[in-house]
Amino acid sequence: MAITATMHHIEIALSDVDRGVYESLDLRVAQHPSESMRYMLTRTLAYCLSYEEGIAFSKGGLSDASEAPITIKDPTGVLLAWIDVGVPSAERLHKASKAARRVAIFTHAEMNQLRKEAATKAIHKMDAIEVWRFEPKFIDAIVERMERNTKLELTRNDGQLYVAIAGETIEATLAVASLVAPPS
């Protein structure tokens, strides 16, 4: 018998001051049986921090490796953004960079790990890929407070990220990085 996904109902009051996005999101997020809570939360945060018209979680979920976990399409169906999570392969990033105008990665992995993987193959427009890294302790602090039905407030202001959940506020710095290693 196949193991099914676990559904999470997450209500989010989003205030992304840096981008001027203010929304109330009522999400049903399927956690694939092979997906950790860390990954599922990172995927959910990526959705929120990239939120704009045309955004969607992949239809096939994590079981379809040919799709991005999150995409943004224009009203005609043109792929505007491929948003990946974790440590995608160099091949996957190459494909994404050729398919979409913008590619972003949201991760809690170390930058060295991402850069090492990216160096295994030539990647189209690698220097334009945005990498948003969360500290693992930030993700873990939120995961500890998550339930199947969760309400949270997510605020980004001047590069700081605040998550209010279960009566506590967890804070982190969030800045864009590059897959291209800085010169030594």
HUGI-V989988 format. One record per backbone hydrogen bond with DSSP energy under -0.5 kcal/mol. NH is the residue of the N-H (numbers start at 1). CO is the residue of the C=O. E is the energy in kcal/mol with one decimal. If there is no record, write none. Layout:
NH,CO,E  NH,CO,E
This chain:
6,31,-2.4  7,5,-0.5  8,29,-2.3  9,148,-3.3  10,8,-0.7  10,27,-2.6  11,9,-0.5  11,150,-2.9  12,10,-0.5  12,25,-3.0  13,152,-2.3  14,12,-0.9  14,23,-3.0  15,13,-0.5  15,154,-2.9  16,21,-3.5  17,15,-1.2  17,156,-1.7  18,156,-1.0  19,16,-0.8  20,16,-1.4  21,16,-2.1  22,20,-0.5  23,14,-1.8  25,12,-3.2  25,23,-0.6  27,10,-2.8  27,25,-0.6  29,8,-2.9  29,27,-0.6  30,28,-0.6  31,6,-3.4  31,29,-0.5  32,30,-0.8  35,32,-2.2  40,36,-2.4  41,37,-2.7  42,38,-2.5  43,39,-2.7  44,40,-2.1  45,41,-2.8  46,42,-2.3  47,43,-1.9  48,44,-2.2  49,45,-3.0  50,46,-0.9  50,47,-0.6  51,48,-1.0  55,52,-1.6  56,71,-2.2  58,69,-2.3  63,60,-0.9  64,61,-1.1  65,63,-0.8  67,64,-1.5  70,83,-1.6  71,56,-2.6  72,81,-1.9  73,54,-1.8  74,78,-2.2  77,74,-2.4  80,72,-2.9  80,78,-0.7  81,72,-1.9  82,102,-2.4  83,70,-2.7  83,81,-0.6  84,82,-0.6  84,104,-3.1  86,106,-2.0  93,89,-2.2  94,90,-2.3  95,91,-2.4  96,92,-2.6  97,93,-2.6  98,94,-1.4  99,95,-1.5  100,96,-2.4  101,79,-0.7  102,80,-1.7  104,82,-2.1  105,130,-2.7  106,84,-2.2  107,132,-2.4  114,110,-1.6  115,111,-3.0  116,112,-2.4  117,113,-2.0  118,114,-2.6  119,115,-1.5  120,117,-1.6  121,118,-0.9  126,123,-1.4  128,125,-1.8  129,126,-1.4  130,103,-2.4  131,177,-1.7  132,105,-3.3  133,131,-0.6  133,175,-0.7  134,107,-3.3  138,135,-0.9  139,135,-1.8  140,136,-3.0  141,137,-1.9  142,138,-1.5  143,139,-2.8  144,140,-2.3  145,142,-1.4  146,142,-0.7  146,143,-1.1  150,9,-2.7  150,148,-0.5  152,11,-2.6  153,164,-2.2  154,13,-2.4  155,153,-0.5  155,162,-2.8  156,15,-2.1  157,160,-2.3  160,157,-1.9  161,172,-3.5  162,155,-3.1  163,170,-2.7  164,153,-2.6  164,162,-0.5  165,163,-0.6  165,168,-2.9  166,151,-0.6  168,165,-1.9  170,163,-2.9  172,161,-2.3  174,159,-3.5  177,131,-2.7  181,179,-0.6
